Amino acid sequence: MSIIVERFNKIKSNIKKVDKNGFTKIVAVSKTFPLEHIMPLINFGHHHYGENKVQEADAKWSQIKMSNKDLKLHMIGKLQSNKAKKAVEIFDYIHSLDSQKLADALSKFQNAANKSINYFIQVNIGNESQKSGIPYNEVDSFYNYCVKEKKMNVLGLMIIPPNDNKTKEYFQSIAELNSSLGLKELSMGMSSDYEVAINFKATYLRIGSSIFGDRN
Ligand SMILES: *Cc1c(COP(=O)(O)O)cnc(C)c1O
C-alpha cells in the first residue's frame, strides 16, 4: 500500500477515536504537490482536496475533475476578487470568504455559471495584521450580508489560529460563534492540531503534510 494511503488511514483511525458522531471530513491539502504524488489517494477513493492558489489548482485538477465527477476541490488560500471567476469554475468549496468585495464577485460569477458553491467565512481569530479574515465582532453582519443579500450557501466559519499556545481558546471562541449563528460545519484543524480541533466541534479538517509529507 502507498505510504500516503497508509498515513491517511492512520489519521482516519485517530479521528475515529475522538469523533463520536462521525461528522468529521478530511480535506487532503495537496498544495505544492504534483498530481502523480496525490494519485494514490485519489485511486484509494478519497474525494476532497485542498489547494491555496487558483492557477495551480486549475493546472493540476481541471482535467481529472472532468473525468471524475466525485472529486471536490476546496480553496483554502487567500482569494483575490479578480480571480473569482476562475475560482468559481474550478472549486466546489471556498474556505477563504473574507470580504464584501469578494462575496460580491463570487456570487455574481456563481449565479452566471449556475453553480452552487459551499462557503466558509474566514475569521481573523487572533486579530493578526498579516492574516486575512473578518474581525470577530463583524462576523455576524458579514454572515447576514452573504446569506440574506447574496444568497450564498455558507456552511460555517473557518480559522487559521495564531501560532502560539492559546489554540484551544481560539477553537473554543470560534465554536461558540459558529453555533450562535446556527452553523453546523466548522473548518479548522491542521496536521498539528486536528484531534484537538475535533473536540471543539471542527467538522472539516484541512490536513496536508501529515498525509503527503513535508512541503519544500
Ligand atoms: C497548508 C494549509 C493547511 C495544511 O497544513 P498542514 O500543516 O500541512 O496540515 C491547512 N490550512 C491552510 C489554510 C493551509 O494553507
The ligand as an SDF file (V2000), in Angstrom:
LIG
                    3D

 15 15  0  0  0  0  0  0  0  0999 V2000
   -1.3110   24.4130    4.0680 C   0  0  0  0  0  0  0  0  0  0  0  0
   -2.5750   24.6300    4.8010 C   0  0  0  0  0  0  0  0  0  0  0  0
   -3.1330   23.6190    5.5930 C   0  0  0  0  0  0  0  0  0  0  0  0
   -2.4780   22.2790    5.8210 C   0  0  0  0  0  0  0  0  0  0  0  0
   -1.3990   22.4130    6.7020 O   0  0  0  0  0  0  0  0  0  0  0  0
   -0.6010   21.1290    7.2440 P   0  0  0  0  0  0  0  0  0  0  0  0
    0.1130   21.6270    8.4260 O   0  0  0  0  0  0  0  0  0  0  0  0
    0.3110   20.7050    6.1360 O   0  0  0  0  0  0  0  0  0  0  0  0
   -1.5940   20.0730    7.5740 O   0  0  0  0  0  0  0  0  0  0  0  0
   -4.3420   23.8830    6.2040 C   0  0  0  0  0  0  0  0  0  0  0  0
   -4.9920   25.0660    6.0530 N   0  0  0  0  0  0  0  0  0  0  0  0
   -4.4860   26.0570    5.2950 C   0  0  0  0  0  0  0  0  0  0  0  0
   -5.2380   27.3260    5.1650 C   0  0  0  0  0  0  0  0  0  0  0  0
   -3.2610   25.8780    4.6500 C   0  0  0  0  0  0  0  0  0  0  0  0
   -2.7730   26.8730    3.9080 O   0  0  0  0  0  0  0  0  0  0  0  0
  1  2  1  0
  2  3  1  0
  2 14  2  0
  3  4  1  0
  3 10  2  0
  4  5  1  0
  5  6  1  0
  6  7  2  0
  6  8  1  0
  6  9  1  0
 10 11  1  0
 11 12  2  0
 12 13  1  0
 12 14  1  0
 14 15  1  0
M  END
$$$$
